[in-house]
Amino acid sequence: MEFEILHARSTSFYKTFDRKSELQHQTHYCPGCGHGIAHKLIAEAIEELGAKDDTILVSPVGCSVFAYYYFDAGNVQAAHGRAAAVATGVKRAHPDKLVISYQGDGDLAAIGTAEIVHAANRGENITVFFVNNAIYGMTGGQLAPTTLVGQSSTTSPWGRRPLNDGYPLHVSELLASLEAPVYIERVALSDNKNIMRARKAVRKALELQKQKAGFTLVEILSPCPTIWKKDPVEARRWVAEKMIPAFPLGVFRDRKAEAPVIPIPHKTVAEALELDSANAVKQVPAGRHRARDLKINAAGFGGQGTLLLGILLAEMGMREGLEVSWLPSYGPEMRSGSAHCYVCLSHDRIGSPLVPEPDVLIAMNEISLRKFGPQVVPGGTILYNRESLPPDFAAPQARVICIPASEIADRLGSAKVANVIMLGALLEETECLPIEQALPVIQSIVKKGSLMELNERALAAGREFIEHNIRVGAVSQPDGFAY
C-alpha cells in the first residue's frame, strides 16, 4: 500500500536537534510558542526557493538565540540587538546569499532600534522576521517596547501606563515611513487562516530579497503562553482579541525602491591613478605586484597626526588596487588625548579592521610604545619617535627603530610634519607601497599648498634616516634592537 506524504519536516531543518540530549526530534520552545511555527514557515519558504545552501541566518539574544540548532543553513550569532547590523555586513560580504535577520521585540525594538531603523533606511537587501509577543520572553517577562497599554509585566506589575512607560512601539508603521524599504507586512499566528497569510508574507519577503529588491520585513504577532501565564489556546485567543486590535494586520509597504541616482563627484580609481608630470598625463597601472600585505598600528597623542598618517596609507593602498581598511580610535579630547588607528593593506578581502597583532607599530610617544609594543608580532617592526628607547622597555620579539621625527620636523620648520617623516621611514623600511604614490596622495588629502614643499622634505627626511642610519652600517645591539 502506497502513502503520499502531505506534511513532513522541511529539509531546511536538521534531521535531529542536538541542543538537548533527549527529545531531539522537537524544538526547545514552550508548548504553544509562536517561534516553532515561525521557524516552520521560514524553513518551508527557504526549501521552496531552493535556497537552503545559500541562506545565512542571523540570530541575536532572546528566545530565538538557538535557531542555529534547527536551521540546516549558514548561521551567525549576533550580540543583543545587533542582528540587523550583522546581517548588513554578511549581505555586503556575500551579496549572492539569502540573508535573514530573525529577532524578537525586546531585541529589535529596544536595544536594536538604531540598527533596524538605519538598515531599513539604507534599504539593505536583507529580510527581517520580527517576532512580536509584547513581552521579554527569555529573561522573565519584563516590559517590552511593544507591551500593550494596561498589560502587566514583571517591571510593570500595575500594567503599562503611557505617562510612565510610553506607548507601545509600532515598528512596521515606523519603518514604513522611511523611503527605502520595499516590503513591510504585519501578520499573526492567531489561527490557521492567519498562519497561512503569514506563510505567504514570509515567502514574498524572501523572494523579493532574492530578486535584489531591497529591505523587507515581516512582523509576526506571536503567542507566548508561558510568560503570559496562559494555556496555548488562551494565548492564541489573546493574540486575536488583544494584540491584533493594538497592532493592526496588513501590508504597510509594497513598492519598488527608486533611489535617486546622484553622480559621484570624486575621481574614479582609474583617474586617481593618473599622475600629472610636466603637463603630461602618465597612466600608472594598478601596482598590486609592487605592494605587500601589512597590518599597521599608528599611535600617539591627539594632534600628532596619527589618524592622518593612517588615512594616507589607506589611500595609497587603494590607489595601488589593494583591499584596505582604516579604523580610528580616540578619546574626547581635541588635543593631547590618546589616539591610534589600525590600517590593513591586503591583496585579499579583509575579514576585520581590528589589528590585535600588528606587523608594524608607529609609536609617536612613550605611552603608545608601552601600550602597543608587546602586541607586535614576532619579527615585526616598531618605529619609535625618539632618539632612544626607555631604559626599562623591552620588546625582544620585534625590531625597534628609534627615529627622532619630532626633532627632525622642528629642524625642518614645523612640528606638524613629524607624521610625514614617519610615513617616509615606514615606506623606506618596509617597502609596503611605492614611494612615488606618497606625495600625490598627501597633496590630494592635505590640500594645503603652503605645506607641500615642507611635506616633500619631511617625506625625504624619513627615507634618508632609514637609508643612512639603519641600512648603511646599522648597529645591531645584543638585545635585538637596531638604532
C-alpha positions as CSV (number, residue, x, y, z in Angstrom):
1,M,0.0,0.0,0.0
2,E,1.5,3.4,-1.0
3,F,1.2,6.5,1.0
4,E,1.5,10.1,-0.1
5,I,3.3,12.3,2.4
6,L,1.5,15.6,2.8
7,H,3.3,17.0,5.8
8,A,6.9,16.5,6.7
9,R,9.8,18.3,8.3
10,S,11.4,20.7,5.9
11,T,14.8,19.8,4.6
12,S,15.9,23.2,5.7
13,F,15.9,21.8,9.3
14,Y,18.5,19.5,10.7
15,K,17.4,15.9,11.0
16,T,17.9,15.9,14.7
17,F,18.1,18.9,17.1
18,D,21.2,18.5,19.3
19,R,20.6,21.2,21.8
20,K,19.3,18.7,24.4
21,S,20.3,15.1,24.8
22,E,16.7,14.0,24.9
23,L,13.7,14.7,22.6
24,Q,16.0,15.6,19.7
25,H,13.0,15.4,17.3
26,Q,11.5,18.6,18.7
27,T,12.5,22.2,19.4
28,H,13.0,23.5,22.9
29,Y,10.3,26.1,22.6
30,C,7.4,26.1,25.1
31,P,4.1,24.4,24.1
32,G,2.1,26.9,22.1
33,C,5.0,29.2,21.5
34,G,4.9,31.0,18.1
35,H,8.7,30.6,17.4
36,G,8.2,27.0,16.4
37,I,5.5,28.0,13.8
38,A,7.6,30.9,12.6
39,H,10.6,28.6,12.1
40,K,8.4,26.2,10.1
41,L,7.2,28.9,7.8
42,I,10.7,30.2,7.2
43,A,12.2,26.8,6.7
44,E,9.5,25.8,4.1
45,A,10.0,29.1,2.2
46,I,13.7,28.5,2.1
47,E,13.1,25.0,0.8
48,E,10.6,26.1,-1.8
49,L,13.0,28.7,-3.1
50,G,15.8,26.1,-3.3
51,A,18.0,28.3,-1.2
52,K,19.0,26.1,1.7
53,D,22.7,26.0,0.7
54,D,22.6,29.8,0.0
55,T,20.9,31.0,3.2
56,I,22.6,32.7,6.1
57,L,20.5,33.2,9.3
58,V,21.5,35.8,11.9
59,S,20.0,35.3,15.3
60,P,20.7,37.5,18.4
61,V,20.0,37.2,22.1
62,G,16.4,36.1,23.1
63,C,14.3,33.1,22.7
64,S,15.5,33.0,19.0
65,V,19.1,32.6,20.1
66,F,19.2,28.9,19.4
67,A,18.0,29.0,15.8
68,Y,21.3,27.6,14.8
69,Y,20.3,24.3,16.4
70,Y,17.4,24.0,14.0
71,F,18.1,25.5,10.6
72,D,20.4,23.5,8.4
73,A,21.9,26.6,6.8
74,G,24.6,29.1,7.4
75,N,24.2,30.6,10.9
76,V,25.7,33.6,12.6
77,Q,25.2,34.6,16.2
78,A,24.9,38.3,16.9
79,A,25.1,40.4,20.1
80,H,21.9,41.6,21.6
81,G,20.1,44.0,19.2
82,R,22.8,43.8,16.6
83,A,21.3,41.3,14.2
84,A,20.3,43.8,11.5
85,A,23.8,45.3,11.6
86,V,25.5,41.9,11.4
87,A,23.1,40.9,8.6
88,T,24.1,44.1,6.7
89,G,27.8,43.1,6.9
90,V,27.1,39.5,5.9
91,K,25.0,40.6,2.9
92,R,27.5,43.0,1.7
93,A,30.3,40.4,2.0
94,H,28.0,37.8,0.3
95,P,25.6,39.6,-1.9
96,D,24.5,36.4,-3.6
97,K,23.3,34.8,-0.4
98,L,19.8,34.9,1.2
99,V,20.4,36.7,4.5
100,I,17.8,36.6,7.2
101,S,17.7,38.5,10.5
102,Y,15.5,36.8,13.0
103,Q,14.6,39.0,16.0
104,G,12.2,39.3,18.9
105,D,10.6,42.5,20.0
106,G,12.8,43.1,23.1
107,D,15.8,42.7,20.9
108,L,14.8,44.6,17.7
109,A,12.6,47.3,19.2
110,A,14.6,48.2,22.3
111,I,18.4,47.7,22.2
112,G,18.4,47.2,18.5
113,T,16.2,50.2,17.5
114,A,19.1,52.2,15.9
115,E,20.3,49.1,13.9
116,I,16.9,48.2,12.4
117,V,16.0,51.8,11.6
118,H,19.2,52.5,9.8
119,A,19.3,49.2,8.0
120,A,15.8,49.9,6.7
121,N,16.7,53.5,5.9
122,R,19.7,52.3,3.8
123,G,17.5,49.8,2.0
124,E,19.8,46.9,2.8
125,N,18.8,43.9,0.8
126,I,18.1,41.7,3.8
127,T,14.9,40.1,5.2
128,V,14.0,40.7,8.8
129,F,11.5,38.5,10.6
130,F,10.3,40.4,13.7
131,V,8.6,38.2,16.3
132,N,6.4,40.4,18.4
133,N,4.9,38.8,21.5
134,A,4.7,42.1,23.5
135,I,7.0,40.9,26.3
136,Y,10.6,39.9,27.1
137,G,10.3,36.2,26.9
138,M,13.7,34.7,27.7
139,T,14.6,36.9,30.6
140,G,11.5,36.6,32.7
141,G,8.7,38.8,31.3
142,Q,9.8,42.4,31.6
143,L,8.1,45.3,29.9
144,A,9.0,45.4,26.2
145,P,8.7,48.3,23.8
146,T,5.6,46.5,22.3
147,T,3.9,45.7,25.6
148,L,0.2,46.8,25.4
149,V,-1.3,49.6,27.4
150,G,-2.5,48.1,30.6
151,Q,-0.6,44.8,30.1
152,S,1.3,43.8,33.2
153,S,4.8,42.6,33.3
154,T,7.5,41.9,36.0
155,T,8.6,45.5,35.6
156,S,5.1,47.0,35.2
157,P,3.0,45.0,37.7
158,W,0.2,47.5,37.5
159,G,0.1,47.4,33.7
160,R,1.7,49.6,31.1
161,R,1.0,53.3,31.9
162,P,1.7,55.7,29.0
163,L,2.6,58.6,31.2
164,N,5.3,56.4,32.9
165,D,6.3,53.9,30.2
166,G,5.3,55.5,26.9
167,Y,3.1,53.9,24.3
168,P,3.7,50.6,22.5
169,L,6.1,51.0,19.6
170,H,4.6,50.2,16.2
171,V,7.7,49.1,14.3
172,S,6.0,48.3,11.0
173,E,4.4,51.7,10.8
174,L,7.6,53.4,11.9
175,L,9.8,51.7,9.2
176,A,7.1,52.2,6.6
177,S,7.6,56.0,7.0
178,L,11.1,55.6,5.6
179,E,11.8,55.9,1.8
180,A,13.9,52.8,1.2
181,P,12.0,49.7,2.4
182,V,10.2,47.8,-0.3
183,Y,8.0,45.4,1.6
184,I,6.7,45.5,5.2
185,E,3.8,43.4,6.4
186,R,2.3,42.5,9.8
187,V,0.8,39.1,10.2
188,A,-0.4,37.0,13.2
189,L,-0.2,33.4,14.4
190,S,-3.6,33.5,16.0
191,D,-5.4,30.9,13.9
192,N,-4.9,28.7,10.8
193,K,-6.2,31.4,8.4
194,N,-3.8,34.0,9.6
195,I,-0.9,31.5,9.7
196,M,-1.5,30.8,6.0
197,R,-1.3,34.6,5.4
198,A,1.9,34.7,7.4
199,R,3.3,31.9,5.2
200,K,2.6,33.9,2.1
201,A,4.2,37.0,3.6
202,V,7.4,35.1,4.6
203,R,7.7,33.6,1.1
204,K,7.2,37.0,-0.5
205,A,9.8,38.8,1.6
206,L,12.4,36.2,0.8
207,E,11.5,36.2,-2.9
208,L,11.9,40.0,-3.1
209,Q,15.4,39.7,-1.5
210,K,16.3,37.0,-4.0
211,Q,15.3,39.5,-6.7
212,K,17.6,42.1,-5.1
213,A,14.6,44.4,-4.5
214,G,15.8,45.8,-1.2
215,F,14.8,45.8,2.5
216,T,11.9,43.6,3.5
217,L,10.4,42.9,7.0
218,V,7.6,40.7,8.2
219,E,6.3,41.5,11.7
220,I,4.8,38.3,13.3
221,L,2.4,38.7,16.2
222,S,3.1,35.6,18.2
223,P,1.7,33.9,21.4
224,C,3.9,33.5,24.5
225,P,1.9,31.2,26.7
226,T,4.5,30.7,29.5
227,I,5.3,34.3,30.2
228,W,1.7,35.4,29.6
229,K,0.6,32.6,32.1
230,K,-2.0,31.2,29.7
231,D,-2.5,27.9,28.1
232,P,-1.8,27.7,24.3
233,V,-5.4,28.0,23.3
234,E,-5.9,31.1,25.5
235,A,-2.7,32.6,24.2
236,R,-3.8,32.3,20.6
237,R,-7.1,33.9,21.5
238,W,-5.2,36.7,23.3
239,V,-3.3,37.4,20.1
240,A,-6.6,37.7,18.2
241,E,-8.5,39.7,20.8
242,K,-5.9,42.0,22.3
243,M,-2.8,42.2,20.0
244,I,-4.4,42.5,16.6
245,P,-6.6,45.5,17.6
246,A,-3.5,47.2,19.0
247,F,-1.2,46.2,16.1
248,P,-3.5,46.0,13.0
249,L,-2.6,43.4,10.4
250,G,-1.8,44.4,6.9
251,V,0.7,45.5,4.3
252,F,2.4,48.8,5.2
253,R,4.8,48.9,2.2
254,D,4.8,47.1,-1.1
255,R,6.6,49.0,-3.8
256,K,9.8,49.1,-5.7
257,A,12.6,51.2,-4.3
258,E,13.5,54.1,-6.6
259,A,16.5,55.7,-5.0
260,P,17.7,58.9,-6.9
261,V,20.9,58.5,-8.9
262,I,23.4,61.0,-7.7
263,P,26.6,61.4,-9.7
264,I,29.8,60.8,-7.7
265,P,31.9,64.0,-7.9
266,H,35.2,62.4,-6.9
267,K,37.6,60.8,-9.3
268,T,37.3,57.2,-10.4
269,V,40.0,54.8,-9.4
270,A,41.4,54.9,-12.9
271,E,41.6,58.7,-12.8
272,A,43.1,58.7,-9.4
273,L,46.0,56.6,-10.7
274,E,46.9,59.3,-13.2
275,L,49.8,61.5,-12.3
276,D,50.4,64.9,-13.9
277,S,54.1,65.3,-14.7
278,A,55.2,68.3,-16.8
279,N,51.7,68.7,-18.2
280,A,51.8,65.2,-19.5
281,V,49.4,62.6,-18.0
282,K,51.1,59.4,-17.2
283,Q,48.9,56.3,-16.6
284,V,50.2,54.3,-13.6
285,P,48.8,50.7,-13.7
286,A,47.4,49.2,-10.6
287,G,50.6,48.1,-8.8
288,R,49.4,45.1,-6.8
289,H,52.7,43.4,-7.6
290,R,54.5,46.4,-6.0
291,A,52.8,46.3,-2.7
292,R,52.9,43.9,0.2
293,D,50.3,42.9,2.8
294,L,50.8,44.7,6.1
295,K,48.9,45.4,9.3
296,I,49.8,48.6,10.9
297,N,49.0,50.4,14.2
298,A,49.8,54.1,14.3
299,A,49.5,55.5,17.8
300,G,50.2,58.7,19.7
301,F,48.7,61.8,21.2
302,G,45.8,63.7,19.5
303,G,47.4,66.4,17.3
304,Q,50.4,64.3,16.3
305,G,48.7,63.3,13.0
306,T,48.5,59.6,13.7
307,L,45.0,59.3,12.2
308,L,46.0,61.3,9.2
309,L,49.0,59.0,8.8
310,G,46.6,56.1,8.6
311,I,44.4,57.8,6.1
312,L,47.4,58.5,3.8
313,L,48.4,54.8,4.0
314,A,44.9,53.6,3.3
315,E,44.6,56.0,0.3
316,M,47.9,54.9,-1.1
317,G,46.8,51.3,-0.8
318,M,43.6,52.0,-2.7
319,R,45.4,53.6,-5.5
320,E,47.6,50.5,-5.7
321,G,44.5,48.4,-6.1
322,L,44.7,46.8,-2.7
323,E,41.9,45.9,-0.2
324,V,42.3,48.4,2.6
325,S,40.7,49.3,6.0
326,W,41.3,52.2,8.4
327,L,39.9,52.0,11.9
328,P,40.4,55.0,14.2
329,S,40.2,55.2,18.0
330,Y,40.4,58.3,20.0
331,G,39.3,59.9,23.2
332,P,37.0,63.0,23.7
333,E,39.9,65.5,23.8
334,M,40.7,67.6,20.8
335,R,44.4,67.6,21.6
336,S,46.8,65.6,23.9
337,G,44.3,62.7,24.3
338,S,45.2,59.1,23.2
339,A,44.7,58.4,19.5
340,H,45.5,55.5,17.3
341,C,44.4,53.8,14.2
342,Y,44.6,50.4,12.6
343,V,45.4,50.1,8.8
344,C,45.2,46.9,6.9
345,L,46.8,46.6,3.4
346,S,45.9,43.3,1.7
347,H,45.7,41.6,-1.7
348,D,42.7,39.6,-0.3
349,R,39.5,40.7,1.2
350,I,39.8,41.9,4.8
351,G,37.8,40.0,7.4
352,S,38.2,42.5,10.2
353,P,39.7,46.0,10.5
354,L,40.9,45.2,14.0
355,V,44.6,44.6,14.3
356,P,45.3,42.9,17.7
357,E,48.8,41.9,16.5
358,P,50.2,44.4,14.1
359,D,53.2,43.8,11.8
360,V,54.3,47.4,12.3
361,L,53.7,49.8,15.2
362,I,54.3,53.5,14.7
363,A,54.6,54.9,18.2
364,M,54.7,58.7,18.3
365,N,55.1,58.7,22.1
366,E,56.3,56.6,25.0
367,I,52.7,55.8,26.2
368,S,51.9,54.2,22.9
369,L,55.2,52.3,22.8
370,R,54.5,50.7,26.2
371,K,50.8,50.1,25.5
372,F,51.1,48.6,22.0
373,G,54.7,47.4,21.7
374,P,54.1,44.0,23.3
375,Q,51.4,43.3,20.7
376,V,53.7,43.5,17.7
377,V,54.1,40.1,16.0
378,P,57.4,38.2,16.4
379,G,59.7,39.6,13.7
380,G,57.7,42.7,13.3
381,T,58.8,46.3,13.4
382,I,58.4,49.3,15.8
383,L,59.1,52.8,14.6
384,Y,59.5,54.9,17.8
385,N,59.5,58.7,17.7
386,R,62.6,59.2,20.0
387,E,66.4,59.0,19.8
388,S,66.5,56.0,22.1
389,L,64.3,53.6,24.0
390,P,63.3,54.0,27.6
391,P,65.9,52.1,29.7
392,D,63.3,49.7,31.2
393,F,61.5,48.9,27.9
394,A,62.0,45.6,26.2
395,A,60.3,44.1,23.1
396,P,62.7,41.3,22.1
397,Q,60.2,39.9,19.6
398,A,60.3,43.0,17.4
399,R,62.9,45.1,15.6
400,V,62.8,48.6,17.0
401,I,63.9,51.7,15.1
402,C,64.3,54.9,17.0
403,I,63.8,57.9,14.8
404,P,63.5,61.4,16.3
405,A,60.8,62.5,14.0
406,S,59.6,65.4,16.1
407,E,63.1,66.9,16.4
408,I,63.7,66.5,12.7
409,A,60.3,68.1,12.0
410,D,61.3,71.1,14.2
411,R,64.5,71.5,12.3
412,L,62.6,71.4,9.0
413,G,60.4,74.2,10.3
414,S,57.1,72.7,11.6
415,A,56.3,70.0,14.2
416,K,53.2,69.2,12.1
417,V,55.2,67.1,9.6
418,A,56.5,64.5,12.2
419,N,53.9,62.1,10.9
420,V,55.0,62.5,7.3
421,I,58.6,61.8,8.4
422,M,57.3,58.6,10.0
423,L,55.5,57.8,6.8
424,G,58.7,58.2,4.7
425,A,60.5,56.0,7.2
426,L,57.8,53.3,7.1
427,L,57.8,53.2,3.3
428,E,61.6,53.0,3.1
429,E,61.9,50.4,5.8
430,T,59.0,48.1,4.8
431,E,58.7,48.9,1.1
432,C,55.0,48.1,1.6
433,L,53.9,50.7,-1.0
434,P,55.6,52.5,-3.9
435,I,57.1,55.8,-2.6
436,E,56.1,57.7,-5.7
437,Q,52.4,57.5,-4.6
438,A,53.0,59.3,-1.3
439,L,53.3,63.0,-2.5
440,P,50.2,62.9,-4.8
441,V,48.2,61.3,-2.0
442,I,49.4,63.9,0.5
443,Q,48.5,66.7,-1.9
444,S,45.0,65.3,-2.6
445,I,44.2,64.9,1.1
446,V,46.0,67.7,2.9
447,K,45.2,70.3,0.3
448,K,47.5,73.0,1.8
449,G,49.8,74.3,-0.9
450,S,52.0,76.1,1.6
451,L,52.8,72.8,3.3
452,M,53.6,70.8,0.2
453,E,57.2,71.7,0.0
454,L,57.6,71.0,3.7
455,N,55.8,67.6,3.4
456,E,58.1,66.7,0.5
457,R,61.2,67.5,2.6
458,A,59.7,65.6,5.5
459,L,59.0,62.5,3.4
460,A,62.6,62.6,2.1
461,A,63.9,63.1,5.6
462,G,62.2,59.9,6.9
463,R,63.5,57.9,4.0
464,E,67.1,59.3,4.4
465,F,67.1,58.5,8.1
466,I,66.4,54.8,7.3
467,E,68.8,54.8,4.4
468,H,71.8,56.4,6.2
469,N,71.3,55.3,9.8
470,I,69.7,51.9,9.5
471,R,70.6,50.2,6.3
472,V,74.1,51.6,6.0
473,G,76.1,50.3,8.9
474,A,73.2,49.7,11.2
475,V,74.4,48.7,14.7
476,S,72.8,45.5,16.0
477,Q,72.5,45.6,19.8
478,P,72.7,42.5,22.0
479,D,69.0,42.9,22.9
480,G,68.0,42.6,19.3
481,F,67.2,46.3,18.7
482,A,68.6,48.3,15.8
483,Y,69.4,52.0,16.2
